[in-house]
């Protein structure tokens, strides 16, 4: 990773944590934890810089799909298509070892995804013991009962992020009838415990105007949401290219995110992110890595290509993966094209690098 890019990302992470503290206010019951979390982020950045001086570039972020199991069958789900495998999922012992090594390397944010991560309570219990790492947990919310809400309250380094597609009509169309109402009940439980929670919203050409509208964002903030992930739709499912953002929507997205940041008391995180600001996609270890449910290290969740397996090796060795190195070296050839993911759009080239 270039020093300039790493410094930009580190600066952005600290800015997000500082903004979160401002949003919480002095009366927020878990403010002491997040003050410590900010200090931990600073320590992790210093640790990553020391490794960089030794020739090892450590990304600050991991995206970890901890299971392929799910209680829903959402239309266009990338996980169901890309994570199909007969191999067993990683053991809880291996999760503990991976989280421990991540902390020792200065990896300070680990996004837990699936499938549905709440089906692996034992992995979440393991993650909770690594308080120096912040774990956003991307969940459909249907398993989030009173017991789970209380559990999140007791483990503030795990941050629930509930997936929506818009209003009831849009959410139920993609996720199934009645899902929107059930998610609403889960949000009431989170608010009952005064939790800091977020939402993950998949941006498509059809819901773009709704999800990025002031009225929609304001409504979720009034419900208690303090963190918004806007994920650009990637057409993994055949014949879904019409859902990809148009060129104009893509062009206007960064400016619209900036407007939301300046006018609403919440955090807004676009994925894949502002590629112009970071001089390209942050995948392949430039800013983050993806680990799939069986331990394969991949450039990102939408690029199911791997030459290294954490079942048999360390994160440190995985960072020197020939495939990841080739992607970083030829990053200038990977223009995004259509579909919110440069690696998916250029998957034939990535496959050639693997071969």
C-alpha positions in Angstrom: 0.0 0.0 0.0 1.4 3.4 -0.8 2.2 5.5 2.3 -0.1 8.3 1.1 -3.0 6.0 0.6 -2.5 4.3 4.0 -2.3 7.7 5.8 -5.5 8.8 4.0 -7.3 5.7 5.2 -6.0 6.0 8.7 -7.0 9.6 8.9 -10.5 8.7 7.6 -10.9 5.9 10.3 -10.0 8.3 13.1 -12.3 10.9 11.7 -15.2 8.5 11.7 -14.6 7.5 15.3 -14.3 11.1 16.4 -17.6 11.9 14.6 -19.2 8.9 16.3 -18.2 10.3 19.7 -19.7 13.7 18.8 -23.0 12.0 17.7 -23.2 10.0 20.9 -23.0 13.1 23.2 -21.7 13.2 26.7 -24.8 11.4 28.1 -24.4 8.3 26.0 -24.1 5.4 28.5 -21.3 3.6 26.6 -19.2 6.7 25.9 -16.3 5.5 28.0 -16.0 2.4 25.9 -15.9 4.3 22.7 -13.3 6.8 24.1 -11.1 3.8 24.8 -11.9 2.4 21.3 -10.7 5.6 19.7 -7.4 5.3 21.7 -7.1 1.7 20.6 -7.5 2.8 16.9 -4.6 5.2 17.4 -2.4 2.4 18.9 -3.3 0.1 16.1 -2.3 2.7 13.5 1.1 3.1 15.1 1.5 -0.7 15.1 0.6 -0.9 11.4 3.2 1.8 10.7 5.9 -0.1 12.5 5.1 -3.2 10.4 5.2 -1.1 7.3 8.7 0.1 8.2 9.7 -3.6 8.3 8.2 -4.2 4.8 4.8 -5.6 5.8 1.8 -3.6 4.9 -1.2 -4.5 7.1 -4.7 -3.3 6.1 -6.7 -1.8 9.0 -9.9 -3.7 8.0 -10.9 -7.3 7.5 -14.2 -8.4 6.0 -15.0 -11.8 7.5 -17.9 -13.9 6.1 -18.1 -16.2 9.1 -20.8 -18.6 7.8 -22.6 -19.4 4.6 -25.7 -20.4 6.5 -28.7 -18.1 6.4 -32.3 -18.0 7.4 -33.3 -16.0 4.3 -33.1 -16.4 0.6 -32.7 -12.8 -0.7 -32.9 -12.1 -4.4 -29.4 -11.5 -5.9 -27.5 -12.6 -2.7 -23.8 -12.7 -3.6 -23.0 -14.9 -0.6 -25.3 -17.7 -1.7 -23.7 -17.8 -5.1 -20.1 -17.2 -4.2 -19.8 -19.1 -0.9 -21.2 -22.4 -2.0 -18.7 -25.1 -0.8 -18.6 -28.6 0.6 -15.7 -27.6 2.9 -16.4 -27.2 6.6 -16.5 -23.7 8.0 -13.7 -22.6 10.2 -13.6 -24.0 13.7 -14.1 -21.8 16.7 -10.4 -22.5 17.7 -9.2 -21.2 14.4 -11.4 -18.1 14.7 -9.8 -17.3 18.1 -6.3 -17.7 16.5 -7.2 -15.4 13.6 -8.7 -12.7 15.7 -5.7 -12.8 18.0 -3.3 -12.5 15.2 -5.3 -9.7 13.6 -5.1 -7.7 16.9 -1.4 -8.3 17.1 -0.9 -7.0 13.6 -2.9 -3.8 14.2 -6.0 -4.8 12.3 -8.6 -2.8 14.2 -11.9 -3.2 12.4 -13.3 -6.6 11.4 -16.7 -6.6 9.6 -18.6 -9.8 10.4 -20.9 -10.9 7.6 -22.4 -14.1 6.3 -24.7 -15.7 5.4 -26.3 -14.7 8.7 -23.6 -14.2 11.3 -26.1 -14.5 14.2 -26.4 -18.2 13.6 -22.8 -18.6 14.9 -23.2 -17.2 18.4 -20.0 -19.0 19.5 -18.0 -16.9 16.9 -19.5 -13.7 18.2 -18.7 -14.7 21.8 -15.1 -15.3 20.7 -15.0 -11.9 18.9 -16.3 -10.1 22.0 -13.2 -11.1 23.9 -11.0 -9.0 21.6 -12.0 -5.6 22.9 -9.3 -3.7 20.9 -11.1 -4.6 17.7 -14.4 -3.1 16.6 -16.7 -5.7 15.0 -19.6 -4.4 12.9 -22.0 -7.3 12.6 -24.1 -7.3 9.3 -27.3 -9.1 10.1 -30.8 -9.4 8.6 -32.1 -8.9 12.1 -34.6 -11.8 12.2 -32.7 -13.6 14.9 -32.2 -10.5 17.0 -34.4 -11.2 20.1 -34.3 -9.8 23.6 -31.5 -12.1 24.6 -29.3 -11.1 21.7 -30.1 -7.4 22.3 -29.0 -7.7 25.9 -25.9 -9.6 24.7 -24.9 -6.7 22.3 -25.4 -4.3 25.2 -22.9 -6.3 27.3 -20.4 -6.4 24.4 -20.2 -2.9 22.8 -17.2 -3.8 20.6 -19.8 -5.7 18.5 -22.0 -3.3 16.6 -25.3 -4.5 15.1 -25.8 -3.4 11.5 -29.2 -4.4 10.1 -29.9 -4.8 6.4 -32.8 -3.0 4.7 -33.6 -2.2 1.1 -35.8 0.8 1.7 -39.4 0.8 3.0 -41.6 -2.2 3.5 -42.3 -2.6 -0.2 -38.6 -2.7 -1.3 -37.4 -4.7 1.7 -40.0 -7.4 1.5 -39.7 -7.7 -2.3 -36.0 -8.7 -2.0 -35.9 -10.3 1.4 -39.4 -11.9 1.8 -42.8 -11.0 3.0 -42.9 -9.7 6.6 -39.2 -9.1 6.9 -39.5 -5.4 7.2 -41.9 -5.6 10.1 -39.6 -8.1 11.9 -36.6 -5.8 11.5 -38.7 -3.0 13.0 -39.2 -5.1 16.1 -35.5 -5.8 16.3 -34.8 -2.1 16.1 -37.2 -1.5 19.1 -35.2 -4.0 21.1 -31.9 -2.3 20.2 -33.3 1.1 21.2 -34.6 -0.4 24.4 -31.0 -1.1 25.4 -29.8 2.3 24.1 -27.4 0.6 21.6 -25.4 2.3 18.9 -26.6 0.5 15.8 -26.4 1.0 12.0 -28.0 -0.1 8.8 -26.7 -1.6 5.6 -28.5 -0.4 2.4 -27.9 -1.9 -1.0 -28.0 0.9 -3.6 -29.6 -0.1 -6.9 -30.7 2.0 -9.9 -34.3 1.6 -8.6 -34.0 2.6 -4.9 -31.2 5.1 -5.3 -33.3 8.2 -5.0 -35.3 6.9 -2.1 -32.3 5.6 0.0 -30.3 8.8 -0.5 -33.2 11.2 0.2 -33.2 13.4 3.2 -36.6 12.2 4.2 -35.6 8.5 4.3 -32.3 9.1 6.1 -34.0 11.4 8.6 -36.7 8.8 9.3 -34.1 6.1 10.2 -32.1 8.6 12.3 -35.3 9.3 14.2 -35.7 5.6 14.8 -32.2 5.6 16.4 -29.9 4.8 13.5 -26.5 6.4 13.8 -24.5 4.6 11.0 -25.3 4.1 7.4 -23.5 1.7 5.0 -24.4 2.3 1.4 -23.4 -0.7 -0.6 -23.4 -0.5 -4.4 -25.3 -3.4 -6.1 -23.0 -5.9 -7.8 -24.8 -8.0 -10.5 -23.7 -11.5 -9.2 -27.1 -12.9 -10.2 -27.7 -13.3 -13.9 -30.0 -10.9 -15.6 -29.8 -8.3 -12.8 -27.6 -5.8 -14.6 -30.6 -3.4 -14.8 -30.2 -2.9 -11.0 -26.6 -1.5 -11.4 -26.3 2.2 -10.7 -26.4 4.3 -13.9 -23.3 6.4 -14.9 -25.0 9.5 -13.7 -26.0 8.0 -10.3 -22.5 6.8 -9.8 -21.1 10.2 -10.7 -23.3 12.0 -8.2 -23.0 9.4 -5.4 -19.9 10.9 -3.7 -21.3 14.4 -3.6 -24.6 13.1 -2.2 -22.8 11.3 0.6 -20.9 14.5 1.4 -24.3 16.4 1.6 -25.7 13.8 3.9 -22.7 14.0 6.2 -23.0 17.8 6.4 -26.7 17.8 7.2 -27.5 14.8 9.3 -26.1 13.6 12.7 -25.0 10.1 11.6 -22.0 8.3 10.0 -22.2 7.6 6.3 -20.0 4.9 4.7 -20.1 4.2 1.0 -18.9 0.8 -0.2 -16.7 0.3 -2.2 -16.0 3.9 -1.1 -14.6 7.0 -2.6 -12.1 5.5 -5.1 -10.9 8.9 -6.4 -10.0 10.0 -2.9 -8.1 6.8 -2.1 -6.6 6.5 -5.6 -8.4 3.3 -6.4 -10.2 0.4 -4.9 -9.1 -0.6 -1.4 -9.3 -4.4 -2.0 -6.5 -7.0 -2.1 -4.9 -5.6 1.1 -4.7 -2.0 -0.1 -7.2 -1.2 2.7 -9.0 -4.5 3.4 -9.1 -8.2 2.8 -12.0 -10.7 2.7 -12.0 -14.1 4.4 -14.7 -16.5 3.3 -16.4 -19.0 5.6 -13.9 -21.8 4.9 -10.9 -19.6 5.5 -9.9 -18.7 1.9 -8.3 -15.2 1.7 -9.9 -13.2 -1.2 -9.3 -9.7 -2.5 -12.9 -8.7 -1.6 -16.3 -10.3 -1.0 -17.2 -10.0 -4.7 -14.0 -11.5 -6.0 -14.0 -15.3 -5.1 -10.4 -15.9 -6.1 -7.8 -17.2 -3.7 -4.4 -18.7 -3.5 -4.1 -18.9 0.3 -6.1 -20.6 3.0 -6.1 -19.5 6.7 -6.9 -23.0 7.7 -3.2 -23.7 7.0 -1.4 -20.4 7.2 -1.2 -17.1 9.1 -2.6 -13.7 8.2 0.9 -12.4 8.0 1.9 -15.0 5.4 -1.4 -14.4 3.5 -0.6 -10.7 3.1 2.3 -11.9 0.9 0.0 -13.9 -1.3 1.2 -13.8 -4.9 -2.3 -13.2 -6.2 -2.9 -10.2 -3.9 0.5 -8.8 -4.8 -0.3 -9.1 -8.6 -3.6 -7.4 -8.1 -2.0 -4.5 -6.3 0.8 -4.2 -8.9 -1.7 -4.2 -11.8 -4.3 -2.1 -10.0 -4.2 0.5 -12.7 -5.7 -2.0 -15.2 -8.7 -2.7 -13.0 -11.2 0.0 -13.9 -14.6 -0.4 -12.2 -16.9 -0.5 -15.2 -20.5 -1.5 -14.5 -21.5 -2.9 -11.2 -19.9 -1.3 -8.2 -16.8 -3.7 -8.0 -13.7 -3.3 -10.1 -12.6 -6.9 -9.4 -16.0 -8.4 -10.3 -16.1 -6.3 -13.5 -12.6 -7.6 -14.4 -12.9 -11.1 -13.0 -11.5 -12.7 -16.2 -8.3 -10.7 -15.7 -8.2 -11.6 -12.0 -8.6 -15.3 -13.0 -5.7 -14.9 -15.3 -3.5 -13.5 -12.5 -4.5 -16.6 -10.4 -3.6 -19.0 -13.1 
